[in-house]
């Protein structure tokens, strides 16, 4: 399994920005598709954004499309999530995840076998 550690969460006002980062302790990081998920209180964990092994292919949930950007640096074993124009409904615990699947960017929770511990993001209105 890949060890993943998220950083960069916190409190931001509506309309503001935050950047999450996920560091992976895995020499074969570039073989994994990477994703960000989130879970709000009382709700199921949901897919937010994902990127293929090279970073050229990305996919976003409709709720964040045009506001969030996922990017990865295979030389540094990191994947980031830039969040702009944030809304109160973006408030959740955000999780970084790694999937050994190739091809189409995986979007299902069951496609991901390694997870970070999660980091809180709170957007105030």
JOKAMO-V477947 format. One record per pair of residues at least 24 apart in sequence whose ideal C-beta (glycine too) atoms are under 6 Angstrom apart, sorted by the first residue. I is the first residue (numbers start at 1). GAP is how many residues later the second one is. If there is no record, write none. Layout:
I,GAP  I,GAP
This chain:
1,113  2,24  2,96  2,112  4,92  4,110  4,112  5,111  6,90  6,110  6,113  9,110  9,111  9,112  11,111  12,74  12,111  13,111  14,73  14,74  14,109  14,111  16,70  17,67  18,65  19,63  20,61  20,74  21,57  21,59  22,57  22,74  22,94  23,55  24,53  29,48  30,44  32,66  33,66  33,68  33,72  33,73  34,38  34,45  34,64  35,62  36,45  37,58  38,54  38,56  39,53  39,54  40,52  47,60  50,55  52,53  57,48  59,46  86,37  88,35  88,37  90,33  91,31  91,32  93,25  93,27  94,25  94,27
